[in-house]
Amino acid sequence: MQRYLFHIHLAGVTSRDKVGTLLANDSQAVEHGRLVADEIAEEDDYHGVIVAVENAEGRLLARLTASRAMPPWLIARSKFEHAWAEMSIDFSKL
């Protein structure tokens, strides 16, 4: 068993995991990180969560968003961006 750390990035703040979790391999650690992100993102205010998965030596294995969340670069931050995101243009008619 190896120790993996799950650091949570949310709203510009990073909460660093100091304890970690013992798992069998890197694949299980990444899957666990995805579950952590999904659980946090169940709250409406936390869809932009990012979970960084590191091994005990500090090597970054993955940066994960919730499976139902939009990538951070697609999240609208203003009324204009919300309106723009809702527009659809049928380019085949131009």
N, C-alpha and C positions, 0 to 999 in steps of 0.2 A: 504494500500500500504506500502511496505517495501523498504528500500534503500539497494541496492546491489552494490558492488564494483567489477570492472573488471581490474585486474592487468595484464599487457602484458609483457611476457618474450620473448626476441628476441635477438639472437646473444650475449648471456651472460649479457644482460642489462635488468633490470626490470623497467618498467614505472608504477608507482603506481597511481591508480585512486583515486583522492582526493574528487571528487564530487559525483560519483555514479549515479545510475539510479533507479527510483521508479518502482517497478514491484509488481504484485499481490502475487506471491509465489515463492518458491525455484525452481520449475519446469520451470517457465517462465524465471527465472534468468539463469539457466543452458542453456536453449535454446537460450537465448540472447547471452550468452558467446560463444556458438558454432557459431552463426552468425557473431560475431565480429572476431573470429578466421578465418572463411571462407573468410570474406572480406579482412582481412590483407593478407592472403595467396594467394590472386589472383595475387599478384606481385611475380615473380619468385624467387626473393631474400629472400622472407619471408615465405617459406613453413614450416620452423621449428618453427613457432610461437606457444607459449603456453599461453593460457588465464586462469588465476586463478580467480575463482568466489568466493567472500566472502560475507557473510551477514554483516549488519551494526555492529554487535558485534565482527566481525573479525573471525568468524567460516568459515573455508574453505569448500565450497560445492563441488567444482569440479576443476580439472586441465584439460583443453581441448586443443586438437590440431585441426587443420583444418580437415574437413571430407575427403578431397582429399589428405592430406599430409601423408607421411610416418612417423611412429613414430620416435622420435629423435634418438633412439638407432639403427635404421636401415639406417640412412642417411650416405652415404659414404663420408668420409672426405679426402681420398687420391686417387691417380690414381690406386693404388693396390686394394683398396676396391671397386672402381668403376668396375674394371676388374673382380674382384671376384664375385660381385653382378650379372654381366652379364653371368657368366658361368652357365651352367646347366648340371648336371650329371644325367644320367639315371641309377639309382642303380639297376634296374631290369635286366640290361644286364651284371652285374658284377658276 
